[in-house]
Amino acid sequence: MPDGVNTTAKAGEPLLTVAARAGVHISSGCLAGACHACEIEITGEEEPTLACLRSIPEGVEAIEITMFDDPTW
């Protein structure tokens, strides 16, 4: 999470839910992947992803998320 925020999560939990529980706001619009407002980058993945469509992966001990700052959202 940004700014050194850490939290715990279970595999399968939606990323937006985990972020909200940690007090981190990830902008979202349509919640269906069409608007790209929730685009984030997960360290180790080649392409940005949409937080509204992602959940915590199985078998991963830790993930690091970089959020994009879009003043529109």
C-alpha positions as CSV (number, residue, x, y, z in Angstrom):
1,M,0.0,0.0,0.0
2,P,1.2,3.6,-0.4
3,D,3.1,5.6,2.2
4,G,4.3,2.5,4.0
5,V,0.8,1.4,5.1
6,N,0.7,-2.3,5.9
7,T,-2.3,-4.6,6.5
8,T,-3.1,-8.3,6.5
9,A,-5.5,-10.0,4.2
10,K,-6.8,-13.4,3.2
11,A,-6.5,-14.9,-0.3
12,G,-9.5,-14.0,-2.3
13,E,-10.4,-10.8,-0.5
14,P,-11.1,-7.9,-3.0
15,L,-8.2,-5.4,-3.1
16,L,-10.6,-2.5,-2.7
17,T,-12.0,-4.0,0.5
18,V,-8.5,-4.6,1.9
19,A,-7.4,-1.1,1.0
20,A,-10.5,0.5,2.7
21,R,-9.9,-1.6,5.8
22,A,-6.3,-0.2,5.9
23,G,-7.6,3.4,5.6
24,V,-6.3,3.8,2.0
25,H,-8.6,5.2,-0.6
26,I,-8.3,3.8,-4.1
27,S,-10.4,5.9,-6.5
28,S,-13.1,3.9,-8.2
29,G,-15.9,4.8,-10.6
30,C,-17.8,2.0,-12.3
31,L,-16.5,-0.9,-10.2
32,A,-16.6,-3.0,-13.4
33,G,-13.3,-2.2,-15.0
34,A,-14.5,0.1,-17.7
35,C,-13.5,3.5,-16.3
36,H,-9.9,2.6,-15.2
37,A,-10.2,4.9,-12.2
38,C,-8.9,2.2,-9.9
39,E,-5.7,1.4,-11.9
40,I,-2.9,0.4,-9.7
41,E,0.5,-1.3,-10.1
42,I,1.4,-4.4,-8.2
43,T,5.2,-4.9,-7.8
44,G,6.4,-7.8,-9.9
45,E,3.6,-7.7,-12.4
46,E,4.4,-6.4,-15.9
47,E,1.2,-4.4,-16.5
48,P,-1.0,-2.1,-14.3
49,T,-4.2,-3.7,-13.1
50,L,-7.6,-2.6,-12.0
51,A,-8.2,-2.9,-8.2
52,C,-11.9,-3.3,-8.7
53,L,-11.3,-6.6,-10.6
54,R,-8.5,-8.0,-8.4
55,S,-8.4,-9.9,-5.2
56,I,-5.6,-11.0,-3.0
57,P,-3.8,-13.9,-4.8
58,E,-3.3,-17.3,-3.2
59,G,0.1,-18.4,-2.1
60,V,1.6,-15.0,-2.0
61,E,3.1,-13.8,1.3
62,A,3.2,-10.1,0.5
63,I,2.3,-7.8,-2.3
64,E,3.3,-4.1,-2.8
65,I,0.9,-1.8,-4.5
66,T,1.7,1.5,-6.2
67,M,-1.3,3.8,-6.8
68,F,-1.5,6.3,-9.7
69,D,-2.5,9.8,-8.7
70,D,-5.3,10.9,-11.1
71,P,-6.8,14.3,-10.1
72,T,-9.9,13.5,-12.1
73,W,-11.0,10.9,-9.5
